[in-house]
Amino acid sequence: GGRCEAMKLKDLQSLLEDCKPFEDPKVELEQYTTRPHIASHILHAIDNSYEGFVGTTVVDLGCGCGALGVGAAILGAHVLGIDIDEDALAIAQENREEMNPWGEDEALSIDFVRANVLELSPGMRDRLKADVVITNPPFGTRAKGVDMEFLRVASGIATSAVYSLHKTSTRSYIQRHALKTLGFKKAQVSESLSRALPLLFASDSPPDRPLVISGVGAG
């Protein structure tokens, strides 16, 4: 189709600004929409690192209204968004249509599945593999440790990289946990990403699976 492999950051951000947010955020699920400037910076940075999104498979864990997943699909990825909340997924389906810059000429390659990320069936867990996992998990202020659980699930799915957003205040703890418990071997600041957002970047992890931890909010 008319897909351009190099989309400018400002063009991506303006598309993401059309992302319809949660109508009635559920407090117990810690629902909040990934802000367009954050989503666009992260997606653009991922697209400009490694092999880019074109032709890659991506799982968006806890996709909510789909900002990150739809953005990745716009950049050429084949995406599966997973969320527990059917209301959020209904909005995500709308966003898939409304945010598509090619309209009816070319459908975005993104599908959505309703499932609890923390209770994926063994069969689904075994089948679910993707080059990249992106996730903006619950911060764990309501249910302690849920952000770590998302990360654990992500580490079992991704074959090349995990990108996860976390509260700034928990970043060093998450970094230690990722290194010690989840087997990420090395952590360093990614210069290309840290200019846009404070990010930690772990590389050379088995099986060569980097993790990016982004600090967002005041922490």
N, C-alpha and C positions, 0 to 999 in steps of 0.2 A: 504493500500500500504506500501511502504517502509519508511513511514514518521517516523522520529525520533522526539520525543516530546521535547528533550532538544538539541537545536542546539547551538553550541558555537558561541560566539560573532564574532570571527574572520572569521568563516565559513559563517556567515550571511553577514558580511561586504564584503567578497570576492564575494559572489553572487550578492550583490547590486552594486558592482563595474561594473558589466556587464549591468547595466541599461542604455539603450540608452537615451540620454538627448534630450531636445527640439532642433529641427534642426534650427528653425528661431524664437527665443523667441519674443512674442508679447509684446511690451513695455506697451501698454495700459492694458494688463491683468497681468502685473507684474510677468511674467513667469520666474521662475528660478527653477532649479532642486534641490531637497533636496539632499545634499551631502551624499555619501555613509556612511561616519563615523557617521554623525548625524542621518541619518535614521536607521542605524543598532543599535546604542546605544539606541535610543528611543524605537524601536521595541523590543529589547532584554530586556530592563527595564520593558516594559509593560508585556512582556511574563513571566517575573519573579515576577510579582506582581499580586494580585487578583487571578483569576483562570487560567491565561495564555490564549493564543490564541486558543488552540485546542477546536474546537466545538463552538466558539463564533461567533456572527455576528458582522461585522464591516462595517461602511460606511466611505469611504475616500472622504471628501468634497473638491472639487477642486483638483482632483487626479493628474492632469497633466500627466506626462509620467508614473506614476504608481509606483514610488519607494516604497512609504509607503504601498500602498495597496497590491502590489505583495509580498512585504516582509511579510506582515501580513498573506497572503494566504500561503506562504511558511511555516510559523510557525503554520499553521493548522486552520486559521480562514476562515469563509465564508464571502467574501468581495464584496461590491458593490462600485465601483468608479464612482464619478459623476464629470463631467467637462463640461464647455461651449464650449471648443475648439475641433473641430473634428480632427484637425491635431495632437494635443496632444494625443487624444484618439486612433488614429491610431498607434502612437508609443507605447502607453500603451498596446495595443493588441499584438504588436510584443514582447514587454518585457515580457508579460505573458507567451509566448511560449519560448522565448530565455532564460529566467532566471529560468525556472522550472528545479530544480535539478533532477526530476524524468523522464524528457523527456516525451516520449509518454506513459509510463507505468501508469502515474497517472496525470490527468489534475489538475491544480490549481483551487480552488473554488473561482474564481473572475470574475465578470461581470462588464461591463462598460455601463453607460447611459449618453447620451448627454443632459444636462440640465443646466440652469442658477441657481446656488445655491441660488442666492438672489431673484429669481422669480419662485420658485417651485410652481407647481399648487396645489391648496388646496387639491385635491384628493391625489396627490403624498405625500404631507406633512403629511396628516393623516395616510397614509399607511406606511410611512417610519419610521421604528423603528429598532434600533440595540443596542446590548449590549454596544458597544464602537464606538465612532466617533474619527477618527484621521484626522487632517487637518493641512496643511501648507498653510495658507491663504495668499492672497495678503497682503502686509504690510500696505496698505492704504496710500502710498506716492503719488499715482496718484489720487485715489478716496478716499477721507477722510472717515474714519469710516467703510470701507469695511471689515476690519479684525474683527471689533465688530459684524458686520452683520453675518459673517460666524459663529462666536461664538454663536450668538443668534439662528441661524438655528441648529447648532450642539446640543445646549442645549435642543431643542425640539425633537431631534431624539434619543439621547443616553439614555439608561435606566440604565447604570451603570457607564460609565466614558467618559470624553472628554479629548483628548490629542491635544493640539494646540500649534504651534510654533509661536513666536512673536519676534519682534525686542526688544533687551534688554532695549532700552530707553523707550519703551511703557509699560513695564511689570507691573510697579506698578499701572499705570492707568487702565490697563486691569484687574488687580487683583481687584481693587476697583469696577470697572464696573461689574465684574463677581459676586462679593459678593452682591452689592447693587441692581443691576438691574436684573440679571439673576437668583438670588436666591441661589447661592452657599454660604454655611453657614460659612465655616471655611477655612483658607488658612495657609499652613505651608510648610516648605521646606522638600522635600522628600529626605532623605539621600541617598537612593539607587540610585536615579537618579541624584542628584546634584553632585555626584563625577564625573559623565560622562559629564554632561552639567549643567549649572545653571538653575534649574527648580523650579517653584513654584507648590505647590500641594494643592489643595483644596479638603477637604473631608467632609463627613456628610452633603451633600447637598441633597435637595429634588429632586427626590426620591433616596436618598443615591447615588448621582451621583458626583463623583470627577471630578475635572478639573485640568489638568496639563498645566501650561503655561511655555514654554521653551524660554529662551533668546538665540537668535542666532545672530551672526554678531556683529559688533562693536556698533550698536545701534545709 
